[in-house]
Amino acid sequence: MPVKPKISFENLEVAFASKSDNELRKMYYIFATVNNNLAVSLGTKLANWSFALGLPIKGLMKATMFGHFCGGENISDCEVSVQKLASFNVKTILDYSVEGKGDEASFDATKNEILKTIQRSADDPNIPFAVFKVTGLGDYQIMTKVQEGKTLSNKEQEAFRKIQKRVDELCRAAYDAGTKILIDAEDSWYQDTLDKMVYEAMEKYNKESCVVFNTFQMYRHDMLQRLKDAHEIATQKGYFLGAKLVRGAYMEKERERADKMGYTSPIQPDKASTDRDYDAAVRFCIENIATMNLVSGSHNERSNHYLAELISEFGLTENDERVYFAQLYGMSDNISFNLADAGYNVVKYVPYGPVEKVMPYLSRRAEENTSVAGQSSREFDLIRKEMARRKALKNH
């Protein structure tokens, strides 16, 4: 019988070991704000308005939301975070979180920035993955037309070829550099177009080892079957499947579009169905770990504990290179640091980019924290408990 892993996400001393008392206090105020829907709504509007007017609020943002959820404005700024995380056995993914202007020059600029993160990953074992969003490399409207089977104009055909070329260039660069690359999931109405590019890259670059990873959003009711189908095709064609699992990030948008356009929503009927399929997908990946690699991107304590149990059940070592746990920088440190302390492979997504250009990312993080049931409340509660624990220790 496998030994059940002794993992507790309640060990606050380990969870917040990387935070000084001052940093903990700052986190307390940030999550107190994020816990308030009205404050989040007003704060993001005010920040966007201030940047639009050219008001000097960059310093304030760096001292608060940006400083907590982002590594810096450029790759070198992130070095402090990379090293600090590494000292606690937590690795980093440098996540360029700038939303471009939507023209060819901005798509090329994004590609060139991702190439820099690939090189940085190749140079540092503490940065095991690079990552990109295909919408940073090309027009989603063209990808949507492709998925719908509509005829593209000559100009659109050329733009689409450029998207395909950029995706392949980044995957090839990761392969040549000896690192791994994650491709984020997107909206369902052009995800199939994206998938085709990703699986073509896997067929080229995942023959010897797992280099290219696709992302599976388990809040879609068809996604567990899509994962199984992707694995079957990979097995038939003789390449490794790279799978990053997430619950999903575009639920409201997906439902609204389905309702507006009169088609069946791809989203699960309820959270319990998403949780069920997420855990089934994790199990499927571990059952087939000989032919695939897994990155489990989850802030759900139960799912992280379940993966640790499966690693034990299937006789894998905690630090098996084929399995990673992933969380976002500035969130769920109780999960990340306790898993890392127990010897598991843990990676944090560390977003970066110019403060004003990362505002859309920060707005989404703040809104997600308030909308994900209990997420910010849970963070806030843990921070408060750790502050009380430290105070009691000093007074002892």
Contacts in CASP RR format, 6 or more apart in sequence:
PFRMAT RR
TARGET T0000
AUTHOR 0000-0000-0000
METHOD contacts of the structure
MODEL  1
MPVKPKISFENLEVAFASKSDNELRKMYYIFATVNNNLAVSLGTKLANWS
FALGLPIKGLMKATMFGHFCGGENISDCEVSVQKLASFNVKTILDYSVEG
KGDEASFDATKNEILKTIQRSADDPNIPFAVFKVTGLGDYQIMTKVQEGK
TLSNKEQEAFRKIQKRVDELCRAAYDAGTKILIDAEDSWYQDTLDKMVYE
AMEKYNKESCVVFNTFQMYRHDMLQRLKDAHEIATQKGYFLGAKLVRGAY
MEKERERADKMGYTSPIQPDKASTDRDYDAAVRFCIENIATMNLVSGSHN
ERSNHYLAELISEFGLTENDERVYFAQLYGMSDNISFNLADAGYNVVKYV
PYGPVEKVMPYLSRRAEENTSVAGQSSREFDLIRKEMARRKALKNH
2 312 0 8 1.000
2 313 0 8 1.000
2 314 0 8 1.000
2 315 0 8 1.000
3 312 0 8 1.000
4 309 0 8 1.000
4 312 0 8 1.000
5 305 0 8 1.000
5 308 0 8 1.000
5 309 0 8 1.000
5 311 0 8 1.000
5 312 0 8 1.000
5 318 0 8 1.000
5 342 0 8 1.000
6 342 0 8 1.000
7 304 0 8 1.000
7 305 0 8 1.000
7 308 0 8 1.000
7 338 0 8 1.000
7 339 0 8 1.000
7 342 0 8 1.000
8 338 0 8 1.000
9 15 0 8 1.000
9 301 0 8 1.000
9 304 0 8 1.000
9 305 0 8 1.000
9 334 0 8 1.000
9 335 0 8 1.000
9 338 0 8 1.000
10 334 0 8 1.000
11 334 0 8 1.000
11 338 0 8 1.000
11 341 0 8 1.000
12 334 0 8 1.000
12 382 0 8 1.000
12 385 0 8 1.000
12 386 0 8 1.000
12 389 0 8 1.000
13 386 0 8 1.000
13 389 0 8 1.000
14 337 0 8 1.000
14 338 0 8 1.000
14 341 0 8 1.000
15 333 0 8 1.000
15 334 0 8 1.000
15 337 0 8 1.000
15 338 0 8 1.000
15 382 0 8 1.000
15 386 0 8 1.000
16 24 0 8 1.000
16 333 0 8 1.000
16 334 0 8 1.000
16 337 0 8 1.000
16 383 0 8 1.000
16 386 0 8 1.000
17 88 0 8 1.000
17 337 0 8 1.000
18 84 0 8 1.000
18 85 0 8 1.000
18 87 0 8 1.000
18 88 0 8 1.000
18 333 0 8 1.000
18 337 0 8 1.000
19 27 0 8 1.000
19 333 0 8 1.000
21 390 0 8 1.000
24 383 0 8 1.000
24 386 0 8 1.000
24 387 0 8 1.000
24 390 0 8 1.000
25 387 0 8 1.000
26 63 0 8 1.000
26 64 0 8 1.000
26 68 0 8 1.000
27 68 0 8 1.000
27 379 0 8 1.000
27 383 0 8 1.000
28 380 0 8 1.000
28 383 0 8 1.000
28 384 0 8 1.000
28 387 0 8 1.000
29 64 0 8 1.000
30 64 0 8 1.000
30 65 0 8 1.000
30 68 0 8 1.000
31 369 0 8 1.000
31 376 0 8 1.000
31 379 0 8 1.000
31 380 0 8 1.000
31 383 0 8 1.000
32 380 0 8 1.000
33 39 0 8 1.000
33 40 0 8 1.000
34 40 0 8 1.000
34 366 0 8 1.000
34 369 0 8 1.000
34 370 0 8 1.000
34 376 0 8 1.000
34 379 0 8 1.000
34 380 0 8 1.000
35 369 0 8 1.000
35 370 0 8 1.000
35 376 0 8 1.000
35 377 0 8 1.000
35 380 0 8 1.000
36 370 0 8 1.000
37 370 0 8 1.000
40 366 0 8 1.000
40 367 0 8 1.000
40 369 0 8 1.000
40 370 0 8 1.000
44 359 0 8 1.000
44 362 0 8 1.000
44 363 0 8 1.000
44 366 0 8 1.000
44 367 0 8 1.000
47 57 0 8 1.000
47 61 0 8 1.000
47 65 0 8 1.000
47 359 0 8 1.000
47 362 0 8 1.000
48 359 0 8 1.000
48 363 0 8 1.000
50 57 0 8 1.000
51 57 0 8 1.000
51 356 0 8 1.000
51 359 0 8 1.000
58 355 0 8 1.000
58 356 0 8 1.000
59 355 0 8 1.000
61 67 0 8 1.000
61 355 0 8 1.000
62 355 0 8 1.000
65 362 0 8 1.000
65 366 0 8 1.000
66 72 0 8 1.000
66 355 0 8 1.000
66 358 0 8 1.000
66 362 0 8 1.000
68 330 0 8 1.000
69 328 0 8 1.000
69 329 0 8 1.000
69 330 0 8 1.000
69 331 0 8 1.000
69 351 0 8 1.000
69 361 0 8 1.000
69 362 0 8 1.000
69 365 0 8 1.000
70 97 0 8 1.000
70 329 0 8 1.000
70 350 0 8 1.000
70 351 0 8 1.000
70 352 0 8 1.000
70 353 0 8 1.000
70 358 0 8 1.000
70 361 0 8 1.000
70 362 0 8 1.000
71 77 0 8 1.000
71 78 0 8 1.000
71 80 0 8 1.000
71 81 0 8 1.000
71 329 0 8 1.000
71 350 0 8 1.000
71 351 0 8 1.000
71 352 0 8 1.000
72 78 0 8 1.000
72 81 0 8 1.000
72 352 0 8 1.000
72 353 0 8 1.000
73 352 0 8 1.000
73 353 0 8 1.000
73 354 0 8 1.000
73 355 0 8 1.000
74 352 0 8 1.000
74 353 0 8 1.000
75 94 0 8 1.000
75 116 0 8 1.000
75 117 0 8 1.000
75 120 0 8 1.000
75 352 0 8 1.000
77 352 0 8 1.000
78 92 0 8 1.000
78 94 0 8 1.000
78 350 0 8 1.000
78 352 0 8 1.000
81 92 0 8 1.000
81 329 0 8 1.000
81 350 0 8 1.000
82 92 0 8 1.000
82 94 0 8 1.000
82 124 0 8 1.000
82 126 0 8 1.000
82 127 0 8 1.000
82 350 0 8 1.000
83 126 0 8 1.000
85 91 0 8 1.000
85 92 0 8 1.000
85 126 0 8 1.000
85 348 0 8 1.000
85 350 0 8 1.000
86 92 0 8 1.000
86 126 0 8 1.000
88 337 0 8 1.000
88 340 0 8 1.000
88 341 0 8 1.000
89 340 0 8 1.000
89 341 0 8 1.000
89 343 0 8 1.000
89 346 0 8 1.000
90 336 0 8 1.000
90 337 0 8 1.000
90 340 0 8 1.000
90 346 0 8 1.000
90 347 0 8 1.000
90 348 0 8 1.000
91 125 0 8 1.000
91 126 0 8 1.000
91 127 0 8 1.000
91 128 0 8 1.000
91 345 0 8 1.000
91 346 0 8 1.000
91 347 0 8 1.000
91 348 0 8 1.000
92 126 0 8 1.000
92 127 0 8 1.000
92 347 0 8 1.000
92 348 0 8 1.000
92 350 0 8 1.000
93 127 0 8 1.000
93 128 0 8 1.000
93 129 0 8 1.000
93 130 0 8 1.000
93 131 0 8 1.000
93 182 0 8 1.000
93 326 0 8 1.000
93 347 0 8 1.000
93 348 0 8 1.000
93 349 0 8 1.000
93 350 0 8 1.000
94 117 0 8 1.000
94 120 0 8 1.000
94 121 0 8 1.000
94 127 0 8 1.000
94 130 0 8 1.000
94 131 0 8 1.000
94 350 0 8 1.000
94 352 0 8 1.000
95 131 0 8 1.000
95 349 0 8 1.000
95 350 0 8 1.000
95 351 0 8 1.000
95 352 0 8 1.000
96 110 0 8 1.000
96 113 0 8 1.000
96 114 0 8 1.000
96 117 0 8 1.000
96 132 0 8 1.000
96 351 0 8 1.000
96 352 0 8 1.000
96 353 0 8 1.000
97 351 0 8 1.000
97 352 0 8 1.000
97 353 0 8 1.000
97 358 0 8 1.000
97 361 0 8 1.000
98 110 0 8 1.000
98 113 0 8 1.000
98 353 0 8 1.000
98 354 0 8 1.000
98 357 0 8 1.000
98 358 0 8 1.000
99 136 0 8 1.000
99 357 0 8 1.000
99 360 0 8 1.000
99 361 0 8 1.000
100 106 0 8 1.000
100 107 0 8 1.000
100 109 0 8 1.000
100 110 0 8 1.000
100 136 0 8 1.000
100 357 0 8 1.000
102 136 0 8 1.000
102 138 0 8 1.000
102 139 0 8 1.000
104 159 0 8 1.000
104 162 0 8 1.000
106 136 0 8 1.000
107 136 0 8 1.000
107 137 0 8 1.000
107 138 0 8 1.000
107 162 0 8 1.000
107 163 0 8 1.000
107 166 0 8 1.000
108 166 0 8 1.000
110 132 0 8 1.000
110 136 0 8 1.000
110 137 0 8 1.000
111 137 0 8 1.000
111 166 0 8 1.000
111 169 0 8 1.000
111 170 0 8 1.000
114 130 0 8 1.000
114 132 0 8 1.000
114 170 0 8 1.000
115 169 0 8 1.000
115 170 0 8 1.000
115 173 0 8 1.000
117 127 0 8 1.000
117 130 0 8 1.000
117 131 0 8 1.000
118 130 0 8 1.000
118 170 0 8 1.000
118 173 0 8 1.000
118 174 0 8 1.000
118 177 0 8 1.000
118 179 0 8 1.000
118 181 0 8 1.000
119 173 0 8 1.000
119 177 0 8 1.000
120 127 0 8 1.000
121 127 0 8 1.000
121 128 0 8 1.000
121 129 0 8 1.000
121 130 0 8 1.000
121 174 0 8 1.000
121 177 0 8 1.000
121 179 0 8 1.000
121 180 0 8 1.000
122 177 0 8 1.000
122 178 0 8 1.000
122 179 0 8 1.000
127 179 0 8 1.000
128 179 0 8 1.000
128 180 0 8 1.000
128 324 0 8 1.000
128 345 0 8 1.000
128 347 0 8 1.000
129 179 0 8 1.000
129 180 0 8 1.000
129 181 0 8 1.000
129 182 0 8 1.000
129 213 0 8 1.000
129 295 0 8 1.000
129 324 0 8 1.000
129 347 0 8 1.000
130 170 0 8 1.000
130 174 0 8 1.000
130 179 0 8 1.000
130 180 0 8 1.000
130 181 0 8 1.000
130 182 0 8 1.000
131 181 0 8 1.000
131 182 0 8 1.000
131 183 0 8 1.000
131 184 0 8 1.000
131 349 0 8 1.000
132 170 0 8 1.000
132 181 0 8 1.000
132 182 0 8 1.000
132 183 0 8 1.000
132 184 0 8 1.000
133 183 0 8 1.000
133 184 0 8 1.000
133 186 0 8 1.000
134 143 0 8 1.000
134 163 0 8 1.000
134 167 0 8 1.000
134 183 0 8 1.000
134 184 0 8 1.000
134 186 0 8 1.000
134 194 0 8 1.000
134 197 0 8 1.000
135 186 0 8 1.000
137 163 0 8 1.000
137 166 0 8 1.000
137 167 0 8 1.000
137 170 0 8 1.000
138 159 0 8 1.000
138 162 0 8 1.000
138 163 0 8 1.000
138 166 0 8 1.000
139 159 0 8 1.000
139 163 0 8 1.000
140 186 0 8 1.000
140 187 0 8 1.000
140 190 0 8 1.000
142 152 0 8 1.000
142 156 0 8 1.000
142 159 0 8 1.000
142 160 0 8 1.000
142 163 0 8 1.000
143 160 0 8 1.000
143 163 0 8 1.000
143 190 0 8 1.000
143 193 0 8 1.000
143 194 0 8 1.000
144 189 0 8 1.000
144 190 0 8 1.000
144 193 0 8 1.000
145 152 0 8 1.000
145 156 0 8 1.000
146 152 0 8 1.000
146 160 0 8 1.000
146 190 0 8 1.000
146 193 0 8 1.000
147 189 0 8 1.000
147 190 0 8 1.000
147 191 0 8 1.000
147 192 0 8 1.000
147 193 0 8 1.000
148 189 0 8 1.000
152 160 0 8 1.000
163 197 0 8 1.000
164 197 0 8 1.000
167 183 0 8 1.000
167 197 0 8 1.000
167 198 0 8 1.000
167 201 0 8 1.000
168 197 0 8 1.000
168 200 0 8 1.000
168 201 0 8 1.000
168 204 0 8 1.000
170 181 0 8 1.000
171 181 0 8 1.000
171 201 0 8 1.000
171 204 0 8 1.000
171 205 0 8 1.000
171 211 0 8 1.000
171 212 0 8 1.000
172 201 0 8 1.000
172 204 0 8 1.000
172 205 0 8 1.000
174 180 0 8 1.000
174 181 0 8 1.000
174 205 0 8 1.000
174 211 0 8 1.000
174 212 0 8 1.000
175 204 0 8 1.000
175 205 0 8 1.000
175 211 0 8 1.000
175 212 0 8 1.000
178 211 0 8 1.000
179 211 0 8 1.000
180 210 0 8 1.000
180 211 0 8 1.000
180 212 0 8 1.000
180 213 0 8 1.000
180 293 0 8 1.000
181 211 0 8 1.000
181 212 0 8 1.000
181 213 0 8 1.000
182 213 0 8 1.000
182 215 0 8 1.000
182 244 0 8 1.000
182 295 0 8 1.000
183 194 0 8 1.000
183 198 0 8 1.000
183 212 0 8 1.000
183 213 0 8 1.000
183 214 0 8 1.000
183 215 0 8 1.000
184 215 0 8 1.000
185 191 0 8 1.000
185 194 0 8 1.000
185 214 0 8 1.000
185 215 0 8 1.000
185 216 0 8 1.000
185 217 0 8 1.000
185 246 0 8 1.000
185 248 0 8 1.000
185 249 0 8 1.000
186 194 0 8 1.000
186 250 0 8 1.000
187 250 0 8 1.000
187 253 0 8 1.000
187 254 0 8 1.000
187 257 0 8 1.000
188 220 0 8 1.000
188 254 0 8 1.000
188 266 0 8 1.000
189 257 0 8 1.000
195 214 0 8 1.000
195 230 0 8 1.000
198 212 0 8 1.000
198 214 0 8 1.000
199 214 0 8 1.000
199 230 0 8 1.000
199 233 0 8 1.000
199 234 0 8 1.000
201 212 0 8 1.000
202 211 0 8 1.000
202 212 0 8 1.000
202 214 0 8 1.000
202 234 0 8 1.000
202 239 0 8 1.000
202 240 0 8 1.000
202 241 0 8 1.000
202 242 0 8 1.000
203 237 0 8 1.000
203 239 0 8 1.000
205 211 0 8 1.000
205 212 0 8 1.000
206 212 0 8 1.000
206 234 0 8 1.000
206 239 0 8 1.000
206 240 0 8 1.000
206 241 0 8 1.000
206 242 0 8 1.000
207 238 0 8 1.000
207 239 0 8 1.000
207 240 0 8 1.000
209 240 0 8 1.000
210 240 0 8 1.000
210 241 0 8 1.000
210 242 0 8 1.000
210 292 0 8 1.000
210 293 0 8 1.000
210 322 0 8 1.000
212 242 0 8 1.000
213 242 0 8 1.000
213 243 0 8 1.000
213 244 0 8 1.000
213 293 0 8 1.000
213 295 0 8 1.000
214 230 0 8 1.000
214 241 0 8 1.000
214 242 0 8 1.000
214 243 0 8 1.000
214 244 0 8 1.000
215 244 0 8 1.000
215 245 0 8 1.000
215 246 0 8 1.000
216 223 0 8 1.000
216 226 0 8 1.000
216 227 0 8 1.000
216 243 0 8 1.000
216 244 0 8 1.000
216 245 0 8 1.000
216 246 0 8 1.000
216 281 0 8 1.000
217 223 0 8 1.000
217 246 0 8 1.000
217 247 0 8 1.000
217 248 0 8 1.000
217 249 0 8 1.000
217 250 0 8 1.000
218 224 0 8 1.000
218 245 0 8 1.000
218 246 0 8 1.000
218 247 0 8 1.000
218 248 0 8 1.000
218 268 0 8 1.000
218 274 0 8 1.000
218 277 0 8 1.000
218 278 0 8 1.000
218 281 0 8 1.000
219 247 0 8 1.000
219 248 0 8 1.000
219 251 0 8 1.000
219 267 0 8 1.000
219 268 0 8 1.000
219 274 0 8 1.000
220 226 0 8 1.000
220 266 0 8 1.000
220 267 0 8 1.000
220 268 0 8 1.000
221 266 0 8 1.000
221 267 0 8 1.000
221 268 0 8 1.000
221 269 0 8 1.000
221 273 0 8 1.000
221 277 0 8 1.000
222 266 0 8 1.000
223 277 0 8 1.000
223 281 0 8 1.000
224 277 0 8 1.000
224 280 0 8 1.000
224 281 0 8 1.000
224 284 0 8 1.000
227 243 0 8 1.000
227 245 0 8 1.000
227 281 0 8 1.000
227 284 0 8 1.000
227 285 0 8 1.000
228 284 0 8 1.000
230 241 0 8 1.000
230 243 0 8 1.000
231 241 0 8 1.000
231 243 0 8 1.000
231 284 0 8 1.000
231 288 0 8 1.000
231 291 0 8 1.000
231 292 0 8 1.000
234 240 0 8 1.000
234 241 0 8 1.000
234 291 0 8 1.000
234 292 0 8 1.000
235 291 0 8 1.000
240 291 0 8 1.000
240 292 0 8 1.000
240 293 0 8 1.000
241 291 0 8 1.000
241 292 0 8 1.000
241 293 0 8 1.000
242 292 0 8 1.000
242 293 0 8 1.000
242 294 0 8 1.000
242 295 0 8 1.000
243 281 0 8 1.000
243 285 0 8 1.000
243 292 0 8 1.000
243 293 0 8 1.000
243 294 0 8 1.000
243 295 0 8 1.000
244 294 0 8 1.000
244 295 0 8 1.000
244 296 0 8 1.000
244 297 0 8 1.000
244 326 0 8 1.000
245 278 0 8 1.000
245 281 0 8 1.000
245 282 0 8 1.000
245 285 0 8 1.000
245 294 0 8 1.000
245 295 0 8 1.000
245 296 0 8 1.000
245 297 0 8 1.000
245 298 0 8 1.000
246 297 0 8 1.000
246 298 0 8 1.000
247 274 0 8 1.000
247 278 0 8 1.000
247 298 0 8 1.000
247 300 0 8 1.000
249 364 0 8 1.000
249 368 0 8 1.000
251 267 0 8 1.000
254 265 0 8 1.000
254 266 0 8 1.000
254 267 0 8 1.000
255 265 0 8 1.000
255 267 0 8 1.000
258 264 0 8 1.000
258 265 0 8 1.000
258 266 0 8 1.000
258 267 0 8 1.000
259 265 0 8 1.000
268 274 0 8 1.000
268 277 0 8 1.000
271 373 0 8 1.000
275 300 0 8 1.000
275 302 0 8 1.000
275 303 0 8 1.000
278 298 0 8 1.000
278 300 0 8 1.000
278 303 0 8 1.000
279 302 0 8 1.000
279 303 0 8 1.000
279 306 0 8 1.000
282 294 0 8 1.000
282 296 0 8 1.000
282 303 0 8 1.000
282 306 0 8 1.000
282 307 0 8 1.000
282 310 0 8 1.000
283 310 0 8 1.000
285 292 0 8 1.000
285 294 0 8 1.000
286 294 0 8 1.000
286 307 0 8 1.000
286 310 0 8 1.000
286 311 0 8 1.000
286 313 0 8 1.000
286 314 0 8 1.000
286 316 0 8 1.000
286 323 0 8 1.000
287 314 0 8 1.000
289 314 0 8 1.000
289 316 0 8 1.000
289 320 0 8 1.000
289 322 0 8 1.000
289 323 0 8 1.000
292 322 0 8 1.000
293 322 0 8 1.000
293 323 0 8 1.000
294 322 0 8 1.000
294 323 0 8 1.000
294 324 0 8 1.000
295 324 0 8 1.000
295 326 0 8 1.000
295 347 0 8 1.000
296 303 0 8 1.000
296 304 0 8 1.000
296 307 0 8 1.000
296 323 0 8 1.000
296 324 0 8 1.000
296 325 0 8 1.000
296 326 0 8 1.000
297 325 0 8 1.000
297 326 0 8 1.000
297 327 0 8 1.000
298 304 0 8 1.000
298 325 0 8 1.000
298 326 0 8 1.000
298 327 0 8 1.000
299 327 0 8 1.000
299 328 0 8 1.000
299 331 0 8 1.000
299 332 0 8 1.000
299 335 0 8 1.000
299 372 0 8 1.000
299 375 0 8 1.000
301 335 0 8 1.000
304 325 0 8 1.000
304 335 0 8 1.000
304 339 0 8 1.000
307 323 0 8 1.000
307 325 0 8 1.000
308 318 0 8 1.000
308 339 0 8 1.000
308 342 0 8 1.000
308 344 0 8 1.000
311 317 0 8 1.000
311 318 0 8 1.000
311 320 0 8 1.000
311 323 0 8 1.000
311 344 0 8 1.000
316 322 0 8 1.000
316 323 0 8 1.000
318 342 0 8 1.000
318 343 0 8 1.000
318 344 0 8 1.000
318 345 0 8 1.000
319 343 0 8 1.000
319 344 0 8 1.000
319 345 0 8 1.000
320 345 0 8 1.000
321 345 0 8 1.000
323 344 0 8 1.000
323 345 0 8 1.000
324 345 0 8 1.000
324 346 0 8 1.000
324 347 0 8 1.000
325 335 0 8 1.000
325 336 0 8 1.000
325 339 0 8 1.000
325 344 0 8 1.000
325 345 0 8 1.000
325 346 0 8 1.000
325 347 0 8 1.000
326 346 0 8 1.000
326 347 0 8 1.000
326 348 0 8 1.000
326 349 0 8 1.000
327 335 0 8 1.000
327 336 0 8 1.000
327 346 0 8 1.000
327 348 0 8 1.000
327 349 0 8 1.000
328 348 0 8 1.000
328 349 0 8 1.000
328 351 0 8 1.000
328 365 0 8 1.000
329 348 0 8 1.000
329 349 0 8 1.000
329 350 0 8 1.000
329 351 0 8 1.000
330 348 0 8 1.000
331 365 0 8 1.000
331 369 0 8 1.000
331 375 0 8 1.000
331 379 0 8 1.000
332 379 0 8 1.000
334 382 0 8 1.000
336 346 0 8 1.000
336 348 0 8 1.000
337 346 0 8 1.000
339 346 0 8 1.000
340 346 0 8 1.000
351 358 0 8 1.000
351 361 0 8 1.000
352 358 0 8 1.000
368 375 0 8 1.000
369 375 0 8 1.000
369 376 0 8 1.000
369 379 0 8 1.000
370 376 0 8 1.000
END
